[in-house]
Amino acid sequence: MQPVAAQEPASAPAAPMPVSLEEYGKLPDVEDAALSASGNRLAILSTVQGVRRLIIIEDQTKVVTSIGVNDMKVRYFEWIGDDRILLVSSLTQDLGHTFTTDKAEMYVARVVPVSGDAQAGLIFGNRRDLVGAIFGNYGIRQIDGRWYGFFGALELKKSGLTEYSFNHGRPFLYRVDLQDFSSRRVAAAAREGRDADWLLDANGNVAATMEINNSNGEWKLRGPQDDIIATGTNPLGRIGLIGLGYDGTSALISERTEDGVEWFEIPLAGGTMQPFLNEEDVDRLYFDDLTGHLMGYLEGGKSPQPVLRNPAHQEAARMVRKAFADFDMRMIDWTRDFGDVIVRTTGNLDSGTWFTVDLASRRANAIAYERLAIAPNQVGPISVFEYTASDGMEMDGILTLPPGREAHNLPAIIMPHGGPHSHDTKSFDWWAQAFASRGYAVFQPNFRGSTNRTGAFRLAGYGEWGRKMQTDKSDGLMALVEEGIVDPSRVCIVGASYGGYAALAGVTLQQDIYRCAVAVAPVSDIANMYLEDYRASGNQRTTRAALLDQLGPRDGWNAVSPLRAADRADAPILLIHGRDDVVVPYSHSTRMAKALKKAGKPHELVTLDGEDHWLSRSQTRRQMLEAAIDFVERHNSPNR
């Protein structure tokens, strides 16, 4: 089986001219795709002639319907059988002073019919006593030939003859008939001061319920008969349900301990809690969408392979990955029998390609390209660059080079990822590639605290904001300089979220390294971040303990907060922030700008109106990218 392109991207000269920044900054022409239950229909979230649409294709050629979504912030979609789609989007909602946070991102779910006489509707849209949003998606089940969805819901209290008002923010579990949208409560919300979570069996019954005390971290796990099958205490509140085991008779839980993140399996009938897959390097787990049962997992490491319990599924997955062995690939969706699979590839010579794979005919067809205007030779070469931090810790990062230029004495961008518990991979990154297309080497360090190595490596970042996590980035830069790849006098630091914090720290907490800094949606003050997160949790003690565990002692926060070191800034700073950000409030940038102004330091602030933390809209993504590259080119030109 070999991937077969349905349409080849246009070729480009050997020494490519830079592509318009719009082609990098806009949302990709294909954002997501999903297969229907039978595999006969494909849903693609795509931009066609400038209009975002959810396109339904039958037999890979016939367009059944096309649904405009415009600027809707689509978070995900999934099929309900073959003739309906559950489409989940979000919107930013102002809450007011009576809530624990000023803004919230509300998730709205709607059923979209794609053929026949199926009815469209909003989940909970016909209930005045429920908030018109979902607070958790617990799965879709087909029961006696009828489709049901299970969602978290906030119940309102009656405050008059026909009026309802907010009661509390602890979700109840509801079952929704996805044909007529009738709904009923399945499980009660947690008691005050506690959180609850649920697992459902193949018939939509509650198989496991976990309740966590937010004051002291005590937790209880109840089985299908509501009997307690396991108890424990996690003072950080870092414990939760993952899913059902292979045969549905056990629950899998994840717990953060002193040794890292550990997984356990607990029989639903009661019994001893046993370690689960803790000797394996696991990247992700696979679950059956219609039963909730574990199917297998994808190995971690440099050459990950799927490990599936069903031998037929294992062989199908092996064949797919073998066919794409020369690509940076991911299986996005598949039918339950693994007869049809959607694969996305990205990386060297590939700005993003989507394939459908038919295992019966052993054929893979390219069905869409994310950025058709960016030809293969316009993709900057991507590689993993390994180095050693100053304290001897081994780590790596992703190096993207300018296309058509020698990797020698280049101007550079250090671009740390957000999270900070995340990591970058050897894939096409639109932000990194945009800078590379303008002549910069871009290095994305997977510093300590990243998730690409062991649990111990991840935990090594705890308490190291602005300290070793920061020097890991400049250590990577020095390693690139030693290899002759980067000119140390022509480097800027650019990042978003935690990466934005690192960008600010690079020119305030560190000195004489970077010529400029671009911070998108940055954390500027750790004490403020702590107070915001603690307040948003409703002042939960477990949240406080978890934040202190991650950030280290309070008496060290000011020393590693860029806001408190604004007068030490030794390079121009560009701040870019969405006004609707609910993760890192817009105030982090406005306060930083005010402190820089007071200190007489060069800076600029760009406000993205109507934008959230994730840069969900094309227009404001382009605005961010154009502002960032213009700023860097003014202060660190690639041509001198």
C-alpha positions in Angstrom: 0.0 0.0 0.0 1.4 3.4 -1.1 -0.1 6.8 -0.5 -1.5 8.1 -3.8 -1.9 11.8 -4.3 -5.2 12.9 -5.8 -3.7 16.3 -6.5 -0.1 17.4 -6.3 0.8 20.8 -4.8 2.2 23.2 -7.3 6.0 23.0 -7.8 8.2 26.0 -6.9 11.7 27.1 -7.9 14.7 25.4 -6.3 15.4 28.7 -4.4 11.8 29.5 -3.4 10.5 32.9 -3.1 8.8 33.5 0.3 5.1 32.7 0.4 2.7 35.4 1.6 2.4 35.5 5.4 -1.3 35.1 5.0 -0.8 31.6 3.8 0.9 30.8 7.2 -1.3 32.8 9.5 -4.7 31.8 8.2 -6.5 28.7 9.5 -5.4 25.7 7.4 -7.7 24.9 4.5 -8.4 21.6 6.3 -8.7 21.7 10.1 -10.2 18.3 10.9 -12.0 15.3 9.5 -14.0 12.3 10.7 -15.4 9.1 9.3 -19.1 8.1 9.7 -19.9 4.8 11.4 -20.0 2.8 8.1 -17.0 4.6 6.7 -19.1 5.6 3.6 -19.2 9.3 4.6 -16.5 11.7 5.4 -16.9 15.1 7.2 -14.2 17.7 6.6 -13.9 21.1 8.2 -12.4 23.1 5.4 -12.1 26.6 4.0 -13.3 26.8 0.4 -12.9 30.1 -1.5 -12.5 31.9 1.7 -15.5 30.4 3.5 -15.2 27.9 6.3 -17.5 24.9 5.8 -18.3 21.5 7.2 -18.4 19.4 4.0 -19.9 16.0 3.9 -18.6 13.7 1.2 -20.0 10.3 0.2 -17.8 7.6 -1.4 -14.9 10.1 -1.4 -16.3 11.9 -4.4 -19.9 13.1 -4.0 -20.7 16.1 -1.8 -23.8 15.4 0.2 -24.1 18.7 1.9 -22.0 21.7 2.9 -22.7 23.6 6.1 -21.2 27.1 6.6 -19.5 27.6 10.0 -18.0 31.1 9.3 -16.0 32.3 12.3 -17.5 29.7 14.7 -14.8 28.4 17.1 -15.3 24.7 16.3 -13.6 22.6 18.9 -14.5 19.2 17.6 -17.1 17.1 15.8 -18.1 13.5 15.7 -20.5 11.3 13.8 -23.8 10.1 15.1 -24.2 7.0 12.9 -24.2 7.9 9.2 -26.7 10.8 8.9 -25.9 13.3 11.8 -23.0 15.0 13.3 -22.4 16.3 16.8 -20.7 19.7 16.3 -19.2 21.3 19.4 -18.1 25.0 19.4 -17.2 27.5 22.0 -17.9 31.2 22.8 -16.4 33.5 25.4 -19.0 34.6 28.0 -18.7 37.5 30.4 -19.8 36.3 33.8 -19.7 39.2 36.2 -18.3 39.8 39.7 -20.5 37.2 41.4 -18.5 34.3 39.8 -15.1 33.0 40.6 -13.8 34.1 37.2 -14.7 37.1 35.0 -15.0 35.2 31.7 -15.5 31.6 30.7 -15.3 29.7 27.5 -18.7 28.0 27.1 -19.0 24.9 25.0 -22.2 24.6 22.9 -23.2 21.3 21.2 -25.5 21.0 18.3 -26.7 18.1 16.2 -26.4 18.7 12.5 -28.3 16.5 10.0 -26.5 15.7 6.8 -29.3 13.8 5.0 -32.8 12.5 5.3 -35.3 14.0 7.7 -33.1 14.0 10.8 -33.9 16.9 13.1 -31.3 19.6 14.0 -31.1 21.1 17.4 -29.0 22.4 20.3 -28.2 20.1 23.2 -30.2 21.5 26.2 -31.6 24.2 23.9 -35.2 23.2 24.8 -34.6 23.3 28.6 -35.1 26.5 30.5 -34.0 24.9 33.7 -30.5 24.0 32.3 -27.7 26.2 31.1 -27.6 26.0 27.3 -24.0 24.6 27.2 -22.3 21.3 27.9 -19.9 20.7 30.7 -18.2 17.5 29.6 -19.0 15.0 26.9 -19.2 11.5 28.3 -19.8 9.7 25.0 -22.4 8.7 22.4 -24.1 5.3 22.6 -26.5 3.4 20.4 -29.1 1.7 22.6 -31.9 -0.4 21.1 -31.4 1.2 17.8 -31.6 4.8 19.1 -28.7 7.3 19.6 -28.1 9.0 22.9 -25.5 11.5 24.0 -24.3 11.9 27.6 -23.2 15.3 28.8 -22.5 17.3 31.9 -25.2 19.9 32.6 -25.6 22.8 35.0 -29.1 22.9 36.6 -30.6 26.2 37.4 -32.8 27.0 40.3 -36.3 28.5 40.0 -36.4 32.1 41.1 -39.9 33.0 40.2 -43.0 31.6 38.3 -41.1 31.4 35.0 -37.6 32.6 35.9 -34.5 30.6 36.6 -31.1 31.7 38.0 -27.6 30.2 38.6 -27.4 27.7 41.4 -23.9 26.2 41.4 -21.2 25.1 38.9 -21.1 21.4 39.7 -22.4 19.5 36.7 -25.0 16.8 36.7 -24.8 13.9 34.2 -27.7 13.9 31.6 -28.7 11.5 28.9 -30.0 13.3 25.7 -32.0 11.6 23.0 -30.3 12.8 19.8 -33.4 12.4 17.7 -36.0 14.4 19.7 -33.6 16.1 22.1 -35.5 15.0 25.2 -33.2 14.7 28.2 -33.1 13.2 31.7 -30.8 13.2 34.6 -28.6 10.1 35.0 -26.4 11.1 37.9 -26.4 13.8 40.5 -23.8 16.5 40.8 -21.0 16.1 43.4 -21.7 17.5 46.9 -20.4 21.0 47.7 -16.6 21.2 47.9 -16.2 18.1 45.7 -15.8 17.2 42.1 -17.4 14.2 40.3 -16.5 12.3 37.1 -18.2 9.3 35.4 -17.5 6.4 33.1 -20.3 4.9 31.1 -20.6 1.3 29.9 -21.7 0.2 26.4 -25.4 0.6 27.3 -25.1 4.1 28.7 -25.2 3.0 32.3 -22.8 4.6 34.9 -20.0 2.1 35.3 -17.8 4.1 37.7 -18.1 7.4 39.6 -15.1 9.2 41.1 -15.6 11.9 43.7 -12.8 14.0 45.0 -12.8 16.2 48.1 -11.3 19.6 47.0 -10.3 20.4 50.6 -8.0 17.4 51.4 -7.8 15.3 48.2 -9.6 12.3 49.6 -11.3 10.4 46.8 -13.7 7.5 46.4 -14.4 5.3 43.4 -17.8 3.8 43.2 -18.8 0.8 40.9 -21.9 0.2 38.8 -23.9 -0.7 41.9 -22.8 2.6 43.6 -20.7 0.6 46.0 -17.3 1.9 47.0 -14.6 -0.1 45.3 -11.5 2.0 46.0 -10.5 5.0 48.2 -7.4 7.1 48.7 -5.9 10.5 49.2 -4.1 12.7 46.8 -3.4 16.1 48.5 -2.8 17.7 45.1 -6.1 16.5 43.8 -4.2 15.1 40.8 -6.2 12.0 40.3 -8.8 11.2 37.7 -10.6 8.6 35.6 -9.1 7.7 32.3 -11.6 5.1 30.9 -12.7 1.5 31.1 -10.3 -1.4 30.7 -10.1 -3.7 27.7 -13.2 -5.8 28.5 -15.2 -3.1 30.3 -15.0 -4.8 33.7 -12.4 -2.4 35.2 -11.7 1.3 35.6 -8.4 3.0 34.7 -7.3 5.9 36.8 -4.3 8.3 36.5 -2.6 9.7 39.6 0.2 12.2 40.0 2.6 10.9 42.7 6.1 11.8 43.9 7.4 9.4 41.3 5.5 11.0 38.4 2.2 10.1 36.8 1.1 6.6 37.4 -1.8 4.6 36.0 -3.8 2.0 37.9 -6.5 -0.5 37.0 -9.4 -1.3 39.5 -11.9 -4.1 39.0 -15.5 -2.7 38.9 -16.6 -5.6 41.0 -14.1 -4.6 43.7 -10.6 -5.8 44.3 -7.0 -4.7 44.5 -5.8 -1.7 42.6 -3.0 -2.7 40.3 -0.4 -0.7 38.3 -1.3 -0.4 34.6 1.2 0.1 31.8 3.6 1.8 34.1 6.5 -0.1 32.6 5.6 1.0 29.1 6.4 4.3 27.3 2.9 5.4 26.3 2.1 8.4 24.1 -1.7 8.0 24.1 -4.5 5.5 24.7 -7.2 4.4 22.2 -10.8 3.8 23.2 -13.8 2.4 21.4 -16.2 5.3 20.9 -19.4 3.2 21.3 -18.4 1.1 24.3 -15.8 3.1 26.1 -13.5 0.1 26.3 -9.8 0.4 25.9 -8.6 -0.8 22.5 -4.8 -0.2 23.0 -2.2 2.5 23.0 0.4 4.2 20.9 4.0 3.8 22.1 6.1 6.8 22.9 9.6 7.4 21.8 11.2 8.2 18.5 9.5 5.4 16.5 6.1 4.9 18.1 4.0 1.9 17.1 0.4 1.1 18.0 -0.2 -1.8 20.4 -3.9 -3.0 20.0 -5.5 -5.9 21.7 -7.5 -7.1 18.7 -5.0 -8.9 16.4 -6.9 -7.8 13.3 -6.8 -4.2 14.5 -3.1 -4.5 15.3 -2.4 -5.7 11.8 -4.4 -3.0 10.2 -2.7 -0.3 12.2 0.7 -1.8 11.4 -0.1 -1.7 7.7 -1.2 1.9 7.8 1.9 3.0 9.7 4.2 1.0 7.4 2.6 2.7 4.4 3.5 6.1 5.9 6.8 5.1 7.4 8.6 8.0 5.6 6.1 10.6 6.9 5.4 12.3 10.2 1.9 10.8 10.5 -1.0 10.4 12.8 -4.2 8.2 12.5 -7.0 10.8 13.0 -10.0 8.5 12.8 -11.1 5.1 11.8 -14.1 2.8 11.5 -14.6 0.3 14.3 -13.3 -2.6 12.2 -10.2 -0.5 11.1 -11.4 -1.0 7.5 -11.1 2.7 6.7 -8.7 5.2 8.3 -8.0 8.9 8.0 -4.3 9.8 8.2 -2.8 13.2 8.5 0.9 13.7 7.5 3.1 16.8 8.1 6.7 17.6 8.3 9.6 17.8 5.8 8.3 18.7 2.3 4.8 18.5 3.6 2.7 21.5 4.9 -0.1 19.1 5.8 -1.8 16.4 3.8 -4.9 14.3 4.6 -5.4 10.8 3.3 -8.1 8.2 3.4 -6.9 4.7 3.6 -9.0 1.7 2.4 -7.5 -1.4 4.0 -9.5 -3.8 1.8 -8.0 -2.4 -1.4 -4.8 -1.4 0.3 -5.0 2.0 -1.2 -4.3 5.4 0.3 -5.6 8.5 -1.4 -4.6 12.1 -0.7 -7.9 14.0 -0.4 -6.9 17.4 0.8 -4.0 19.8 1.5 -3.8 22.2 4.4 -1.8 24.8 2.7 -1.7 24.2 -1.0 0.1 27.5 -1.7 3.1 26.3 0.2 4.9 23.9 -2.1 7.2 21.1 -0.8 10.4 22.9 -1.4 9.0 26.0 0.4 8.8 24.0 3.6 11.8 24.7 5.8 13.9 21.6 6.7 12.9 20.2 10.1 15.1 18.1 12.3 15.6 17.1 16.0 18.6 18.8 17.5 20.0 17.1 20.7 22.0 19.0 23.3 23.0 18.9 26.9 21.9 21.5 29.4 24.4 23.3 31.6 23.7 20.9 34.5 24.2 17.8 32.4 20.6 17.0 31.6 20.1 15.6 28.1 17.3 17.2 26.0 16.4 18.1 22.5 14.4 20.6 20.4 13.0 21.0 16.9 15.2 23.0 14.5 13.5 24.5 11.4 15.9 26.0 8.9 15.2 28.6 6.1 14.5 26.8 2.8 17.3 27.0 0.3 19.9 28.5 2.7 23.0 27.0 4.1 22.7 26.2 7.9 25.6 28.5 8.8 25.7 31.6 10.9 22.0 32.2 10.6 19.8 34.8 12.4 17.6 32.8 14.8 14.4 32.7 16.7 14.2 30.7 20.0 10.5 29.7 20.2 9.6 27.8 23.4 6.2 26.0 23.5 3.3 26.7 25.8 2.0 24.6 28.6 4.7 24.3 29.9 3.7 20.6 30.0 3.7 20.0 26.3 6.3 19.4 23.6 7.2 20.1 20.0 7.6 17.5 17.3 9.2 17.2 13.9 6.1 18.5 12.1 5.1 21.5 10.1 4.5 24.4 12.5 2.9 27.4 10.8 4.5 29.9 13.2 8.0 28.4 13.0 7.8 28.0 9.2 6.7 31.6 8.7 9.8 32.8 10.4 12.0 30.3 8.6 10.5 31.5 5.3 11.9 35.0 6.1 15.4 33.7 6.6 15.5 32.7 10.3 16.6 29.4 11.9 13.9 28.6 14.4 14.6 26.4 17.5 11.8 25.0 19.6 13.5 23.6 22.8 11.8 20.7 24.6 13.1 22.0 28.0 12.8 20.2 31.3 9.1 20.0 32.2 8.2 19.0 28.6 6.2 15.8 28.0 8.4 14.2 25.3 10.5 12.2 27.7 10.0 10.4 31.0 7.8 11.4 33.9 10.9 12.4 35.8 11.9 14.8 33.0 8.5 16.4 33.2 8.7 16.8 37.0 12.2 18.3 36.7 10.4 21.5 35.6 8.5 21.9 38.9 9.7 25.0 40.7 11.9 26.0 37.8 10.0 28.7 36.1 12.5 31.4 35.2 15.3 29.2 36.5 16.6 26.0 34.9 13.6 25.8 32.6 14.8 29.2 31.3 18.5 28.4 31.0 17.5 25.2 29.1 16.4 27.4 26.3 19.6 29.6 26.2 21.7 26.4 26.6 20.1 25.1 23.4 20.9 28.4 21.7 24.6 28.1 22.7 24.7 24.5 21.4 23.5 25.8 18.0 26.1 28.5 18.1 28.8 26.0 18.8 27.7 24.0 15.8 28.1 27.1 13.7 24.4 27.1 12.7 23.4 30.3 14.5 24.9 33.8 14.8 24.7 34.6 18.6 24.5 38.3 17.9 21.3 37.9 15.9 18.7 36.1 18.0 15.2 37.0 19.3 12.9 35.0 21.5 9.3 34.4 20.6 6.5 32.5 22.4 2.9 32.2 23.4 1.3 31.4 26.8 4.1 29.9 28.9 6.3 30.5 25.9 5.3 34.1 26.1 6.4 34.1 29.7 9.7 32.6 28.6 10.1 35.3 26.0 9.6 38.0 28.6 12.0 36.3 31.0 14.6 36.0 28.2 15.0 39.8 28.2 14.3 40.7 31.8 15.5 37.8 34.0 18.3 37.0 31.5 20.6 39.6 30.0 22.6 40.1 26.8 21.2 37.1 24.9 18.3 38.3 22.7 17.9 41.4 20.5 14.1 41.4 21.0 11.2 39.5 22.5 7.7 38.8 21.2 5.3 37.6 23.9 1.8 36.4 22.8 -0.8 35.9 25.6 2.1 35.8 28.2 2.0 35.2 31.9 3.8 38.2 33.2 3.5 37.7 37.0 3.4 34.4 38.7 1.6 35.6 41.8 -1.2 37.0 39.7 -1.4 33.7 37.8 -1.6 31.8 41.1 -4.4 34.1 42.4 -6.4 33.9 39.2 -6.2 30.1 39.0 -6.9 29.7 42.7 -9.9 32.0 42.5 -11.3 30.3 39.4 -11.2 27.0 41.2 -13.4 28.4 43.9 -10.5 28.6 46.3 -10.0 24.8 46.4 -7.2 23.7 48.7 -6.2 20.9 46.3 -5.8 23.5 43.5 -3.6 25.6 45.9 -1.5 22.6 46.7 -1.1 21.7 43.1 -0.1 25.2 42.1 2.5 25.5 44.9 3.8 22.1 43.8 4.3 23.3 40.3 5.5 26.8 40.9 7.6 26.3 44.0 7.7 28.4 47.2 5.9 31.8 47.1 8.9 33.7 48.4 10.6 33.0 45.1 7.9 34.1 42.7 8.7 37.8 42.4 12.3 37.0 41.5 11.1 35.1 38.4 8.2 37.3 37.4 9.0 39.6 34.3 6.5 42.2 35.6 8.7 42.7 38.7 11.8 43.0 36.5 10.5 45.3 33.8 13.2 47.9 34.6 15.8 45.2 33.7 14.5 44.7 30.2 17.5 44.9 27.8 15.7 44.6 24.5 12.5 45.8 22.8 9.4 43.8 23.7 6.2 43.2 21.7 3.2 42.1 23.6 0.2 40.6 21.7 -2.9 39.5 23.6 -6.5 38.5 22.8 -9.1 40.5 24.7 -11.3 37.4 25.2 -8.5 35.2 26.7 -9.9 33.1 29.6 -6.6 31.2 30.2 -4.2 34.0 30.7 -6.1 37.2 31.3 -5.5 40.2 29.0 -4.4 42.1 32.1 -1.1 40.3 32.1 -0.1 42.2 29.0 -1.6 45.5 29.9 0.2 45.5 33.3 3.5 44.5 31.7 3.1 47.3 29.1 2.4 49.8 31.9 5.5 48.6 33.9 7.7 48.9 30.8 6.4 52.3 30.1 7.1 53.4 33.6 10.7 52.1 33.3 11.2 53.8 30.0 11.7 50.5 28.1 10.9 50.2 24.4 7.7 48.1 23.9 4.6 47.8 21.9 1.2 46.3 22.7 -1.1 44.8 20.1 -4.7 43.9 21.1 -6.5 41.2 19.3 -10.2 42.0 19.6 -12.6 39.1 19.9 -9.7 36.6 20.1 -9.2 33.9 22.7 -6.1 32.1 24.1 -5.8 29.7 21.2 -5.9 32.1 18.2 -9.0 30.5 16.9 -9.8 33.1 14.2 -8.0 33.5 10.9 -8.1 37.3 10.9 -6.5 37.7 14.3 -4.1 34.9 13.7 -2.8 36.8 10.7 -2.8 40.0 12.6 -0.6 38.4 15.3 1.8 36.8 12.8 2.2 40.0 10.7 2.9 42.1 13.8 5.4 39.5 15.2 7.4 39.2 12.0 7.4 42.9 11.3 8.7 43.6 14.9 11.4 40.9 14.6 12.6 42.1 11.2 12.8 45.7 12.5 15.0 44.7 15.5 16.8 41.7 14.1 16.9 41.8 10.3 17.7 38.5 8.6 19.7 40.5 6.0 22.5 41.9 8.2 
